[in-house]
Amino acid sequence: MSYKILIIGPAWIGDMVMAQSLFKLIRQHHQDAEIDVLAPAWTFSLLKCMPEVAKAVEMPLTHGEVKLRTRYQLAKTLRASRYDQAIVLQNSFKSALVPWLAGIPRRTGWVGEFRYFLLNDARRLDKKRYPLMIEQYMALGLPAGAALPEAYPYPEFSVSPSSQSATLAKIKPVWRGRPVLALGAGAAFGPAKRWPETYFADVANQKLSEGWDVWLFGSQADRPITDKIMQLTQNRCENVSGRTELFETIDLLSLVSGVVTNDSGLMHMAAALKKPLVAVYGSTSPAFTPPLSAEAKILKLDLDCQPCFKRDCPLSHHRCMRDLKPALVLAAMAEWRQ
């Protein structure tokens, strides 16, 4: 009999990527573990890249919705799966409701939001002991107080060649055997996290002059940024921003030779694909959610105002990004192994 675990997963791209470290750790300790993940449907593309996950179960509610009747109906459905344990990665009261309503015997999570009675394996988080998000996730997969492994199991995506080929045929980016640079110039959180598009264009122009192709990634909301980079590079890049589903973004990223990006979900996906990566940090900090890859190089300044974690620069100068010049990124890229 396998040990069945339901993970109540996060709803952000980067957080879900990092949750794979927990899935890997569980499988290392319980080879017969069957791991299902309850998460929003749009995260399923990420979960498909994680061989440790047996099944993705849709969470039909969006962030902030309570809808107790819907949660009860979901819990009623989950009872049939007879899970042995639920691990709740989110810290909200609502996230712990479903496994409690489903009657899952062991319900593990960090204490928070008055949900102590919903968890019968409630842990008190020591952020000094577990400063990284993946440490906080992995600790929930071990007995309370157990030591984390010396070498962390980093996320590592698996992408099928058939999916890559189908995405290339649909999106039709410039694909001619040259090295490809991926640029992630957007950041959903706000402008303070974004390296100037003129700097991204400088990097693109340099690599184009060296015989590389350049693909611009992002959401539809990032289109004004990528359109500006297109103008500054005389339309010599491939702009796939807003043209791809999440799984297609993963397929295309798996084909590139290197990535330069802001602190974003794209950064975490590139790390999980083990791509040479330069991650540019401004208003945020890599102290909690760094890119998890030996191939990643983090670039940031150490200004007195960093990190502020604001959407917009509260001092209106954005020096944390503007003083981090393209030459620094190009120098870091020069260390990539080809």
Backbone torsions as a table, in degrees:
resi	resn	phi	psi	omega
1	MET	NA	128.7	177.9
2	SER	-78.9	157.4	176.9
3	TYR	-93.1	115.6	-172.3
4	LYS	-96.8	124.7	-177.3
5	ILE	-122.8	132.4	172.3
6	LEU	-106.3	120.2	176.3
7	ILE	-95.2	124.5	172.5
8	ILE	-86.9	100.7	-166.7
9	GLY	-84.3	166.0	177.3
10	PRO	-76.8	170.3	-175.7
11	ALA	-115.1	8.6	177.3
12	TRP	-110.1	147.3	-176.8
13	ILE	-57.0	-54.0	-176.6
14	GLY	-60.4	-40.8	-179.2
15	ASP	-64.8	-40.6	179.8
16	MET	-67.6	-37.7	176.0
17	VAL	-59.3	-47.0	-177.5
18	MET	-68.0	-24.2	178.0
19	ALA	-63.6	-20.0	178.6
20	GLN	-61.6	-26.7	175.7
21	SER	-60.3	-39.1	175.6
22	LEU	-65.0	-45.8	-178.4
23	PHE	-59.8	-42.4	179.4
24	LYS	-63.9	-41.7	-179.1
25	LEU	-63.9	-42.5	178.5
26	ILE	-59.4	-45.0	-178.6
27	ARG	-68.2	-29.5	176.1
28	GLN	-65.6	-36.2	-176.9
29	HIS	-91.4	-26.0	179.8
30	HIS	-135.5	90.4	-176.5
31	GLN	-62.7	-25.4	-179.4
32	ASP	-92.5	6.4	-178.5
33	ALA	-65.0	139.1	174.3
34	GLU	-110.7	114.2	-172.8
35	ILE	-106.7	117.5	170.9
36	ASP	-109.2	150.9	-177.8
37	VAL	-125.6	123.7	174.5
38	LEU	-92.0	117.5	-173.0
39	ALA	-160.1	164.0	175.1
40	PRO	-59.5	146.7	-174.3
41	ALA	-59.1	-31.5	-176.3
42	TRP	-68.7	-15.0	177.6
43	THR	-85.5	-5.2	-175.6
44	PHE	-61.2	-30.6	177.7
45	SER	-61.0	-34.7	176.5
46	LEU	-70.0	-44.8	-176.2
47	LEU	-66.0	-29.8	178.0
48	LYS	-65.3	-22.4	179.3
49	CYS	-85.5	-0.6	-175.4
50	MET	-112.2	101.4	-177.1
51	PRO	-63.1	-15.1	179.4
52	GLU	-72.9	-19.7	-175.2
53	VAL	-89.0	123.6	178.9
54	ALA	-78.7	-43.1	-175.3
55	LYS	-151.8	141.6	172.5
56	ALA	-100.3	129.6	-179.8
57	VAL	-113.2	128.3	-174.1
58	GLU	-74.8	128.8	167.2
59	MET	-88.5	110.3	-171.6
60	PRO	-79.2	-1.7	-176.9
61	LEU	-106.2	147.3	176.9
62	THR	-91.4	170.7	-178.7
63	HIS	-57.4	128.3	176.6
64	GLY	96.2	-18.3	179.7
65	GLU	-77.6	134.8	178.3
66	VAL	-94.3	-65.6	175.4
67	LYS	42.2	71.6	-175.6
68	LEU	-59.5	-35.2	-179.8
69	ARG	-63.8	-42.6	178.7
70	THR	-64.4	-41.1	179.0
71	ARG	-64.9	-38.5	179.2
72	TYR	-65.4	-43.2	179.5
73	GLN	-64.0	-39.6	177.0
74	LEU	-63.4	-45.3	179.9
75	ALA	-61.7	-38.8	178.6
76	LYS	-61.7	-39.8	177.4
77	THR	-66.1	-40.4	-177.1
78	LEU	-68.3	-25.3	-179.2
79	ARG	-56.5	-34.3	-177.3
80	ALA	-64.4	-22.0	-178.9
81	SER	-80.0	-13.9	176.0
82	ARG	51.8	57.5	177.9
83	TYR	-69.4	144.6	176.0
84	ASP	-85.5	-29.2	-175.3
85	GLN	-151.7	146.9	168.9
86	ALA	-119.6	136.5	175.0
87	ILE	-116.7	117.7	-174.4
88	VAL	-98.7	110.0	-176.8
89	LEU	-83.6	-30.1	177.0
90	GLN	-78.9	154.6	-174.0
91	ASN	-102.0	9.4	-177.1
92	SER	-86.1	160.3	174.8
93	PHE	-62.1	-44.3	-175.7
94	LYS	-61.2	-36.5	-176.2
95	SER	-67.0	-23.3	179.9
96	ALA	-91.2	-7.5	-176.4
97	LEU	-67.6	-47.3	-173.7
98	VAL	-60.1	-50.4	178.7
99	PRO	-62.4	-31.1	176.0
100	TRP	-67.8	-46.5	178.7
101	LEU	-65.2	-30.0	179.9
102	ALA	-78.1	-8.2	178.6
103	GLY	68.5	30.4	178.1
104	ILE	-68.5	126.4	-169.0
105	PRO	-58.5	-42.2	-178.4
106	ARG	-117.2	123.3	-175.8
107	ARG	-125.5	109.8	-170.3
108	THR	-107.7	137.3	175.9
109	GLY	-179.3	172.2	176.5
110	TRP	-82.7	144.2	177.5
111	VAL	-63.9	136.6	177.8
112	GLY	175.1	153.9	175.8
113	GLU	51.6	43.7	174.1
114	PHE	56.8	31.0	-176.1
115	ARG	-105.1	20.2	-174.9
116	TYR	-55.8	-41.0	-175.7
117	PHE	-73.7	-16.3	178.5
118	LEU	-80.0	-20.6	-178.2
119	LEU	-111.7	127.9	176.0
120	ASN	-103.1	3.7	170.0
121	ASP	-130.6	60.8	-175.5
122	ALA	-84.6	133.2	-179.0
123	ARG	-115.8	148.8	173.8
124	ARG	-98.4	123.0	-173.1
125	LEU	-77.3	126.3	172.5
126	ASP	-104.7	100.0	-174.9
127	LYS	-69.2	-19.8	175.4
128	LYS	-72.8	-35.3	177.6
129	ARG	-77.0	-35.5	-177.8
130	TYR	-124.7	74.2	-176.9
131	PRO	-73.3	-26.2	-177.8
132	LEU	-91.0	148.4	177.9
133	MET	-59.7	-42.2	-179.0
134	ILE	-65.2	-29.1	176.3
135	GLU	-68.0	-40.2	178.3
136	GLN	-66.2	-37.1	176.0
137	TYR	-67.7	-50.5	-174.3
138	MET	-64.5	-34.9	-178.9
139	ALA	-60.3	-29.2	179.4
140	LEU	-73.9	-16.2	178.0
141	GLY	-90.1	0.0	180.0
142	LEU	-118.2	161.7	173.2
143	PRO	-57.6	149.5	-178.1
144	ALA	-53.8	128.3	177.5
145	GLY	85.0	-6.4	-179.0
146	ALA	-67.6	148.9	-179.5
147	ALA	-75.8	141.1	174.4
148	LEU	-71.9	156.7	178.3
149	PRO	-64.9	152.3	179.4
150	GLU	-64.8	-40.0	177.2
151	ALA	-106.9	118.1	-177.3
152	TYR	-76.4	140.2	174.0
153	PRO	-78.7	101.9	-177.0
154	TYR	-74.9	154.9	174.6
155	PRO	-57.1	145.1	178.9
156	GLU	-153.3	108.7	-176.3
157	PHE	-78.6	147.9	172.3
158	SER	-113.3	123.5	-177.2
159	VAL	-124.0	133.3	-177.0
160	SER	-85.8	142.0	176.6
161	PRO	-59.0	-34.1	-179.0
162	SER	-66.6	-37.3	177.4
163	SER	-68.5	-40.7	175.9
164	GLN	-57.3	-47.4	-177.4
165	SER	-63.4	-41.4	-179.7
166	ALA	-64.8	-38.8	179.4
167	THR	-69.5	-41.0	176.0
168	LEU	-59.6	-40.4	-179.0
169	ALA	-68.1	-32.6	-178.8
170	LYS	-81.6	-49.4	-174.2
171	ILE	-80.8	-32.0	178.0
172	LYS	55.7	52.9	174.3
173	PRO	-74.2	165.0	173.6
174	VAL	-63.0	118.6	-174.2
175	TRP	-143.7	95.9	-170.5
176	ARG	-134.6	27.5	174.3
177	GLY	85.5	-2.4	176.1
178	ARG	-84.2	160.5	171.0
179	PRO	-63.2	144.7	-177.2
180	VAL	-119.2	130.1	173.9
181	LEU	-100.7	127.5	173.8
182	ALA	-97.6	132.5	176.8
183	LEU	-116.7	126.6	175.8
184	GLY	-111.0	89.1	-172.3
185	ALA	-89.9	-6.0	-178.9
186	GLY	-95.7	172.7	173.7
187	ALA	-165.4	117.4	-172.4
188	ALA	-63.5	-28.7	-173.4
189	PHE	-66.0	-35.3	179.9
190	GLY	155.2	170.5	-175.7
191	PRO	-59.8	-29.3	-176.5
192	ALA	-63.4	-22.7	-179.2
193	LYS	-87.1	-5.0	-170.4
194	ARG	-99.8	126.5	169.5
195	TRP	-67.5	141.8	-175.8
196	PRO	-56.6	139.2	-180.0
197	GLU	-63.8	-26.5	176.8
198	THR	-65.6	-32.9	177.6
199	TYR	-71.5	-41.4	175.3
200	PHE	-59.4	-40.0	179.3
201	ALA	-65.1	-39.0	177.2
202	ASP	-60.0	-43.8	178.3
203	VAL	-64.6	-43.5	179.5
204	ALA	-60.9	-46.7	-178.7
205	ASN	-60.9	-38.9	179.0
206	GLN	-64.3	-46.0	-178.3
207	LYS	-71.1	-33.4	174.5
208	LEU	-61.6	-39.0	179.7
209	SER	-68.9	-19.6	178.9
210	GLU	-93.4	5.3	177.0
211	GLY	94.0	8.6	176.3
212	TRP	-83.9	157.4	162.7
213	ASP	-97.8	155.4	-176.7
214	VAL	-130.2	126.6	176.4
215	TRP	-111.4	133.3	179.8
216	LEU	-102.5	123.0	-177.4
217	PHE	-108.9	156.7	176.1
218	GLY	158.4	177.9	177.1
219	SER	-88.7	178.1	175.7
220	GLN	-61.1	-33.3	179.1
221	ALA	-67.2	-22.2	179.6
222	ASP	-87.1	-0.9	-173.3
223	ARG	-59.1	-40.9	177.2
224	PRO	-59.1	-34.0	179.2
225	ILE	-70.3	-48.0	-178.5
226	THR	-69.9	-31.7	175.5
227	ASP	-63.1	-38.2	177.9
228	LYS	-64.8	-41.2	177.7
229	ILE	-63.8	-38.3	176.8
230	MET	-59.4	-43.9	179.0
231	GLN	-61.7	-41.7	-176.5
232	LEU	-75.8	-10.5	177.8
233	THR	-114.7	18.1	179.8
234	GLN	54.1	39.0	176.6
235	ASN	57.7	32.7	-178.8
236	ARG	-93.4	-4.2	177.1
237	CYS	-92.7	168.6	172.3
238	GLU	-103.2	116.9	-176.0
239	ASN	-99.3	99.2	178.3
240	VAL	-99.0	6.3	-179.8
241	SER	-59.5	126.2	179.6
242	GLY	78.7	1.0	-176.8
243	ARG	-105.2	-5.4	-172.8
244	THR	-122.3	145.2	165.7
245	GLU	-74.6	168.3	-176.6
246	LEU	-60.6	-42.6	-178.4
247	PHE	-66.9	-29.5	177.7
248	GLU	-73.5	-35.1	173.8
249	THR	-59.7	-44.2	178.9
250	ILE	-62.8	-44.5	178.9
251	ASP	-57.3	-48.0	-177.5
252	LEU	-68.8	-40.5	177.9
253	LEU	-60.8	-33.1	-178.1
254	SER	-68.4	-12.2	-177.6
255	LEU	-99.7	-12.4	-172.5
256	VAL	-80.8	166.5	-178.1
257	SER	-95.8	-16.9	-179.8
258	GLY	-175.5	162.4	-173.8
259	VAL	-137.9	137.0	168.2
260	VAL	-121.9	127.1	-172.8
261	THR	-153.1	158.1	168.4
262	ASN	-73.9	175.3	172.1
263	ASP	-69.4	105.2	-171.3
264	SER	-158.7	174.7	174.5
265	GLY	-61.1	-35.8	177.6
266	LEU	-59.9	-38.0	178.0
267	MET	-58.4	-45.7	-177.7
268	HIS	-69.0	-36.1	177.1
269	MET	-66.0	-42.2	178.4
270	ALA	-61.9	-39.1	178.0
271	ALA	-64.1	-41.6	-179.7
272	ALA	-68.8	-21.8	176.0
273	LEU	-89.3	0.7	176.9
274	LYS	60.7	38.7	178.3
275	LYS	-88.0	143.6	169.4
276	PRO	-54.2	130.2	-166.3
277	LEU	-142.5	133.5	167.9
278	VAL	-114.5	117.6	-179.2
279	ALA	-107.5	122.5	-176.2
280	VAL	-99.9	123.4	-178.3
281	TYR	-114.2	138.3	176.2
282	GLY	-127.1	-84.5	-175.7
283	SER	-77.9	-16.0	-179.4
284	THR	-106.5	-178.4	-174.8
285	SER	-133.7	142.2	174.9
286	PRO	-80.7	5.4	-176.0
287	ALA	-70.5	-18.6	-178.3
288	PHE	-112.8	-43.9	-176.4
289	THR	-133.4	66.8	178.9
290	PRO	-75.5	163.1	171.6
291	PRO	-65.8	131.2	-172.4
292	LEU	-98.3	81.5	-179.3
293	SER	-164.1	141.5	174.5
294	ALA	-70.0	-14.8	-179.8
295	GLU	-87.5	-1.5	-175.0
296	ALA	-94.3	137.1	173.9
297	LYS	-117.8	122.2	-179.9
298	ILE	-95.8	130.3	176.3
299	LEU	-118.3	126.4	174.8
300	LYS	-157.4	155.3	173.4
301	LEU	-90.3	172.7	179.0
302	ASP	-123.7	57.3	178.0
303	LEU	-73.6	155.9	-179.6
304	ASP	-61.2	-27.7	-176.3
305	CYS	-87.6	-0.8	-179.7
306	GLN	-97.0	145.9	-16.0
307	PRO	-85.3	146.0	179.5
308	CYS	-101.8	-20.9	-179.8
309	PHE	58.3	31.5	177.6
310	LYS	-100.3	153.7	176.7
311	ARG	-69.9	-37.2	177.9
312	ASP	-122.9	149.6	-179.3
313	CYS	-62.3	117.7	-178.2
314	PRO	-69.6	-15.5	178.8
315	LEU	-102.3	-1.2	175.1
316	SER	63.9	16.5	178.1
317	HIS	-112.9	-21.8	176.3
318	HIS	54.2	34.2	-176.8
319	ARG	-63.8	-27.5	-177.8
320	CYS	-59.3	-26.9	176.8
321	MET	-103.5	-41.9	-175.3
322	ARG	-67.6	-29.2	179.1
323	ASP	-84.8	-5.3	177.5
324	LEU	-95.1	92.9	-167.5
325	LYS	-79.9	157.5	179.2
326	PRO	-55.6	-30.9	-179.8
327	ALA	-59.3	-34.2	178.8
328	LEU	-67.6	-39.3	178.3
329	VAL	-68.7	-43.9	179.4
330	LEU	-63.1	-36.1	177.5
331	ALA	-66.0	-39.1	177.4
332	ALA	-67.2	-37.3	179.1
333	MET	-67.6	-29.3	-180.0
334	ALA	-63.5	-17.9	179.5
335	GLU	-87.1	-6.1	179.0
336	TRP	-62.3	141.7	175.8
337	ARG	-84.7	128.7	-179.7
338	GLN	-110.2	NA	NA
